[in-house]
Amino acid sequence: MGVNKETEKFILKLKELRESKGLSQYKLAELSGVAQPIINRMEQGVNSPNVDTVMKILAPLGKTLDVITYDEPVEKVTVPETE
């Protein structure tokens, strides 16, 4: 793959999720609005996905970026006010 190890791991998770939902790249493209060749090149490791593309792909898969990145939802973090 032409991407770094962390991106490769992330892409593999996206592909596994797509396949677990029984979706082809073509169907995911239709549902997400992301062109199938982009999904294909991403899954092949030719292109690194940008955040907007990932968010579009995740929407029809019913997942959020935190779940796909950390395997679970991230708790909301409250930042204390500074004086």
Phi and psi in radians as a Rosetta constraint file:
Dihedral C 1 N 2 CA 2 C 2 CIRCULARHARMONIC -1.658 0.35
Dihedral N 2 CA 2 C 2 N 3 CIRCULARHARMONIC 0.404 0.35
Dihedral C 2 N 3 CA 3 C 3 CIRCULARHARMONIC -2.163 0.35
Dihedral N 3 CA 3 C 3 N 4 CIRCULARHARMONIC 2.885 0.35
Dihedral C 3 N 4 CA 4 C 4 CIRCULARHARMONIC -1.277 0.35
Dihedral N 4 CA 4 C 4 N 5 CIRCULARHARMONIC 2.940 0.35
Dihedral C 4 N 5 CA 5 C 5 CIRCULARHARMONIC -1.046 0.35
Dihedral N 5 CA 5 C 5 N 6 CIRCULARHARMONIC -0.718 0.35
Dihedral C 5 N 6 CA 6 C 6 CIRCULARHARMONIC -1.155 0.35
Dihedral N 6 CA 6 C 6 N 7 CIRCULARHARMONIC -0.722 0.35
Dihedral C 6 N 7 CA 7 C 7 CIRCULARHARMONIC -1.165 0.35
Dihedral N 7 CA 7 C 7 N 8 CIRCULARHARMONIC -0.699 0.35
Dihedral C 7 N 8 CA 8 C 8 CIRCULARHARMONIC -1.032 0.35
Dihedral N 8 CA 8 C 8 N 9 CIRCULARHARMONIC -0.776 0.35
Dihedral C 8 N 9 CA 9 C 9 CIRCULARHARMONIC -1.086 0.35
Dihedral N 9 CA 9 C 9 N 10 CIRCULARHARMONIC -0.750 0.35
Dihedral C 9 N 10 CA 10 C 10 CIRCULARHARMONIC -1.103 0.35
Dihedral N 10 CA 10 C 10 N 11 CIRCULARHARMONIC -0.794 0.35
Dihedral C 10 N 11 CA 11 C 11 CIRCULARHARMONIC -1.099 0.35
Dihedral N 11 CA 11 C 11 N 12 CIRCULARHARMONIC -0.711 0.35
Dihedral C 11 N 12 CA 12 C 12 CIRCULARHARMONIC -1.084 0.35
Dihedral N 12 CA 12 C 12 N 13 CIRCULARHARMONIC -0.673 0.35
Dihedral C 12 N 13 CA 13 C 13 CIRCULARHARMONIC -1.100 0.35
Dihedral N 13 CA 13 C 13 N 14 CIRCULARHARMONIC -0.747 0.35
Dihedral C 13 N 14 CA 14 C 14 CIRCULARHARMONIC -1.083 0.35
Dihedral N 14 CA 14 C 14 N 15 CIRCULARHARMONIC -0.762 0.35
Dihedral C 14 N 15 CA 15 C 15 CIRCULARHARMONIC -1.123 0.35
Dihedral N 15 CA 15 C 15 N 16 CIRCULARHARMONIC -0.773 0.35
Dihedral C 15 N 16 CA 16 C 16 CIRCULARHARMONIC -1.063 0.35
Dihedral N 16 CA 16 C 16 N 17 CIRCULARHARMONIC -0.705 0.35
Dihedral C 16 N 17 CA 17 C 17 CIRCULARHARMONIC -1.121 0.35
Dihedral N 17 CA 17 C 17 N 18 CIRCULARHARMONIC -0.785 0.35
Dihedral C 17 N 18 CA 18 C 18 CIRCULARHARMONIC -1.017 0.35
Dihedral N 18 CA 18 C 18 N 19 CIRCULARHARMONIC -0.827 0.35
Dihedral C 18 N 19 CA 19 C 19 CIRCULARHARMONIC -1.169 0.35
Dihedral N 19 CA 19 C 19 N 20 CIRCULARHARMONIC -0.618 0.35
Dihedral C 19 N 20 CA 20 C 20 CIRCULARHARMONIC -1.165 0.35
Dihedral N 20 CA 20 C 20 N 21 CIRCULARHARMONIC -0.432 0.35
Dihedral C 20 N 21 CA 21 C 21 CIRCULARHARMONIC -1.517 0.35
Dihedral N 21 CA 21 C 21 N 22 CIRCULARHARMONIC -0.033 0.35
Dihedral C 21 N 22 CA 22 C 22 CIRCULARHARMONIC 1.270 0.35
Dihedral N 22 CA 22 C 22 N 23 CIRCULARHARMONIC 0.441 0.35
Dihedral C 22 N 23 CA 23 C 23 CIRCULARHARMONIC -1.750 0.35
Dihedral N 23 CA 23 C 23 N 24 CIRCULARHARMONIC 2.381 0.35
Dihedral C 23 N 24 CA 24 C 24 CIRCULARHARMONIC -1.388 0.35
Dihedral N 24 CA 24 C 24 N 25 CIRCULARHARMONIC 2.915 0.35
Dihedral C 24 N 25 CA 25 C 25 CIRCULARHARMONIC -1.062 0.35
Dihedral N 25 CA 25 C 25 N 26 CIRCULARHARMONIC -0.637 0.35
Dihedral C 25 N 26 CA 26 C 26 CIRCULARHARMONIC -1.138 0.35
Dihedral N 26 CA 26 C 26 N 27 CIRCULARHARMONIC -0.752 0.35
Dihedral C 26 N 27 CA 27 C 27 CIRCULARHARMONIC -1.187 0.35
Dihedral N 27 CA 27 C 27 N 28 CIRCULARHARMONIC -0.723 0.35
Dihedral C 27 N 28 CA 28 C 28 CIRCULARHARMONIC -1.096 0.35
Dihedral N 28 CA 28 C 28 N 29 CIRCULARHARMONIC -0.684 0.35
Dihedral C 28 N 29 CA 29 C 29 CIRCULARHARMONIC -1.055 0.35
Dihedral N 29 CA 29 C 29 N 30 CIRCULARHARMONIC -0.775 0.35
Dihedral C 29 N 30 CA 30 C 30 CIRCULARHARMONIC -1.081 0.35
Dihedral N 30 CA 30 C 30 N 31 CIRCULARHARMONIC -0.787 0.35
Dihedral C 30 N 31 CA 31 C 31 CIRCULARHARMONIC -1.259 0.35
Dihedral N 31 CA 31 C 31 N 32 CIRCULARHARMONIC -0.586 0.35
Dihedral C 31 N 32 CA 32 C 32 CIRCULARHARMONIC -1.650 0.35
Dihedral N 32 CA 32 C 32 N 33 CIRCULARHARMONIC -0.375 0.35
Dihedral C 32 N 33 CA 33 C 33 CIRCULARHARMONIC 1.430 0.35
Dihedral N 33 CA 33 C 33 N 34 CIRCULARHARMONIC 0.148 0.35
Dihedral C 33 N 34 CA 34 C 34 CIRCULARHARMONIC -1.735 0.35
Dihedral N 34 CA 34 C 34 N 35 CIRCULARHARMONIC 2.238 0.35
Dihedral C 34 N 35 CA 35 C 35 CIRCULARHARMONIC -1.027 0.35
Dihedral N 35 CA 35 C 35 N 36 CIRCULARHARMONIC 2.455 0.35
Dihedral C 35 N 36 CA 36 C 36 CIRCULARHARMONIC -0.983 0.35
Dihedral N 36 CA 36 C 36 N 37 CIRCULARHARMONIC -0.714 0.35
Dihedral C 36 N 37 CA 37 C 37 CIRCULARHARMONIC -1.062 0.35
Dihedral N 37 CA 37 C 37 N 38 CIRCULARHARMONIC -0.548 0.35
Dihedral C 37 N 38 CA 38 C 38 CIRCULARHARMONIC -1.195 0.35
Dihedral N 38 CA 38 C 38 N 39 CIRCULARHARMONIC -0.775 0.35
Dihedral C 38 N 39 CA 39 C 39 CIRCULARHARMONIC -1.075 0.35
Dihedral N 39 CA 39 C 39 N 40 CIRCULARHARMONIC -0.754 0.35
Dihedral C 39 N 40 CA 40 C 40 CIRCULARHARMONIC -1.080 0.35
Dihedral N 40 CA 40 C 40 N 41 CIRCULARHARMONIC -0.851 0.35
Dihedral C 40 N 41 CA 41 C 41 CIRCULARHARMONIC -1.121 0.35
Dihedral N 41 CA 41 C 41 N 42 CIRCULARHARMONIC -0.607 0.35
Dihedral C 41 N 42 CA 42 C 42 CIRCULARHARMONIC -1.139 0.35
Dihedral N 42 CA 42 C 42 N 43 CIRCULARHARMONIC -0.848 0.35
Dihedral C 42 N 43 CA 43 C 43 CIRCULARHARMONIC -1.149 0.35
Dihedral N 43 CA 43 C 43 N 44 CIRCULARHARMONIC -0.479 0.35
Dihedral C 43 N 44 CA 44 C 44 CIRCULARHARMONIC -1.436 0.35
Dihedral N 44 CA 44 C 44 N 45 CIRCULARHARMONIC -0.135 0.35
Dihedral C 44 N 45 CA 45 C 45 CIRCULARHARMONIC 1.418 0.35
Dihedral N 45 CA 45 C 45 N 46 CIRCULARHARMONIC 0.251 0.35
Dihedral C 45 N 46 CA 46 C 46 CIRCULARHARMONIC -1.362 0.35
Dihedral N 46 CA 46 C 46 N 47 CIRCULARHARMONIC -0.701 0.35
Dihedral C 46 N 47 CA 47 C 47 CIRCULARHARMONIC -2.110 0.35
Dihedral N 47 CA 47 C 47 N 48 CIRCULARHARMONIC 2.467 0.35
Dihedral C 47 N 48 CA 48 C 48 CIRCULARHARMONIC -1.519 0.35
Dihedral N 48 CA 48 C 48 N 49 CIRCULARHARMONIC 2.311 0.35
Dihedral C 48 N 49 CA 49 C 49 CIRCULARHARMONIC -1.300 0.35
Dihedral N 49 CA 49 C 49 N 50 CIRCULARHARMONIC 2.535 0.35
Dihedral C 49 N 50 CA 50 C 50 CIRCULARHARMONIC -1.594 0.35
Dihedral N 50 CA 50 C 50 N 51 CIRCULARHARMONIC 2.943 0.35
Dihedral C 50 N 51 CA 51 C 51 CIRCULARHARMONIC -1.059 0.35
Dihedral N 51 CA 51 C 51 N 52 CIRCULARHARMONIC -0.732 0.35
Dihedral C 51 N 52 CA 52 C 52 CIRCULARHARMONIC -1.061 0.35
Dihedral N 52 CA 52 C 52 N 53 CIRCULARHARMONIC -0.749 0.35
Dihedral C 52 N 53 CA 53 C 53 CIRCULARHARMONIC -1.114 0.35
Dihedral N 53 CA 53 C 53 N 54 CIRCULARHARMONIC -0.785 0.35
Dihedral C 53 N 54 CA 54 C 54 CIRCULARHARMONIC -1.060 0.35
Dihedral N 54 CA 54 C 54 N 55 CIRCULARHARMONIC -0.761 0.35
Dihedral C 54 N 55 CA 55 C 55 CIRCULARHARMONIC -1.098 0.35
Dihedral N 55 CA 55 C 55 N 56 CIRCULARHARMONIC -0.692 0.35
Dihedral C 55 N 56 CA 56 C 56 CIRCULARHARMONIC -1.132 0.35
Dihedral N 56 CA 56 C 56 N 57 CIRCULARHARMONIC -0.694 0.35
Dihedral C 56 N 57 CA 57 C 57 CIRCULARHARMONIC -1.216 0.35
Dihedral N 57 CA 57 C 57 N 58 CIRCULARHARMONIC -0.686 0.35
Dihedral C 57 N 58 CA 58 C 58 CIRCULARHARMONIC -1.214 0.35
Dihedral N 58 CA 58 C 58 N 59 CIRCULARHARMONIC -0.540 0.35
Dihedral C 58 N 59 CA 59 C 59 CIRCULARHARMONIC -0.944 0.35
Dihedral N 59 CA 59 C 59 N 60 CIRCULARHARMONIC -0.956 0.35
Dihedral C 59 N 60 CA 60 C 60 CIRCULARHARMONIC -1.248 0.35
Dihedral N 60 CA 60 C 60 N 61 CIRCULARHARMONIC -0.235 0.35
Dihedral C 60 N 61 CA 61 C 61 CIRCULARHARMONIC -1.503 0.35
Dihedral N 61 CA 61 C 61 N 62 CIRCULARHARMONIC -0.141 0.35
Dihedral C 61 N 62 CA 62 C 62 CIRCULARHARMONIC 1.270 0.35
Dihedral N 62 CA 62 C 62 N 63 CIRCULARHARMONIC 0.461 0.35
Dihedral C 62 N 63 CA 63 C 63 CIRCULARHARMONIC -2.160 0.35
Dihedral N 63 CA 63 C 63 N 64 CIRCULARHARMONIC 2.820 0.35
Dihedral C 63 N 64 CA 64 C 64 CIRCULARHARMONIC -1.997 0.35
Dihedral N 64 CA 64 C 64 N 65 CIRCULARHARMONIC 2.882 0.35
Dihedral C 64 N 65 CA 65 C 65 CIRCULARHARMONIC -1.061 0.35
Dihedral N 65 CA 65 C 65 N 66 CIRCULARHARMONIC -0.665 0.35
Dihedral C 65 N 66 CA 66 C 66 CIRCULARHARMONIC -1.143 0.35
Dihedral N 66 CA 66 C 66 N 67 CIRCULARHARMONIC -0.661 0.35
Dihedral C 66 N 67 CA 67 C 67 CIRCULARHARMONIC -1.166 0.35
Dihedral N 67 CA 67 C 67 N 68 CIRCULARHARMONIC -0.766 0.35
Dihedral C 67 N 68 CA 68 C 68 CIRCULARHARMONIC -1.251 0.35
Dihedral N 68 CA 68 C 68 N 69 CIRCULARHARMONIC -0.506 0.35
Dihedral C 68 N 69 CA 69 C 69 CIRCULARHARMONIC -1.443 0.35
Dihedral N 69 CA 69 C 69 N 70 CIRCULARHARMONIC -0.773 0.35
Dihedral C 69 N 70 CA 70 C 70 CIRCULARHARMONIC -1.956 0.35
Dihedral N 70 CA 70 C 70 N 71 CIRCULARHARMONIC 0.040 0.35
Dihedral C 70 N 71 CA 71 C 71 CIRCULARHARMONIC 1.206 0.35
Dihedral N 71 CA 71 C 71 N 72 CIRCULARHARMONIC 0.128 0.35
Dihedral C 71 N 72 CA 72 C 72 CIRCULARHARMONIC -2.858 0.35
Dihedral N 72 CA 72 C 72 N 73 CIRCULARHARMONIC 2.783 0.35
Dihedral C 72 N 73 CA 73 C 73 CIRCULARHARMONIC -1.118 0.35
Dihedral N 73 CA 73 C 73 N 74 CIRCULARHARMONIC 2.513 0.35
Dihedral C 73 N 74 CA 74 C 74 CIRCULARHARMONIC -1.598 0.35
Dihedral N 74 CA 74 C 74 N 75 CIRCULARHARMONIC 2.294 0.35
Dihedral C 74 N 75 CA 75 C 75 CIRCULARHARMONIC -1.140 0.35
Dihedral N 75 CA 75 C 75 N 76 CIRCULARHARMONIC 2.589 0.35
Dihedral C 75 N 76 CA 76 C 76 CIRCULARHARMONIC -1.129 0.35
Dihedral N 76 CA 76 C 76 N 77 CIRCULARHARMONIC 2.401 0.35
Dihedral C 76 N 77 CA 77 C 77 CIRCULARHARMONIC -1.839 0.35
Dihedral N 77 CA 77 C 77 N 78 CIRCULARHARMONIC 2.245 0.35
Dihedral C 77 N 78 CA 78 C 78 CIRCULARHARMONIC -1.733 0.35
Dihedral N 78 CA 78 C 78 N 79 CIRCULARHARMONIC 2.174 0.35
Dihedral C 78 N 79 CA 79 C 79 CIRCULARHARMONIC -1.667 0.35
Dihedral N 79 CA 79 C 79 N 80 CIRCULARHARMONIC 2.150 0.35
Dihedral C 79 N 80 CA 80 C 80 CIRCULARHARMONIC -1.147 0.35
Dihedral N 80 CA 80 C 80 N 81 CIRCULARHARMONIC 2.562 0.35
Dihedral C 80 N 81 CA 81 C 81 CIRCULARHARMONIC -1.241 0.35
Dihedral N 81 CA 81 C 81 N 82 CIRCULARHARMONIC 2.528 0.35
Dihedral C 81 N 82 CA 82 C 82 CIRCULARHARMONIC -1.669 0.35
Dihedral N 82 CA 82 C 82 N 83 CIRCULARHARMONIC 2.664 0.35
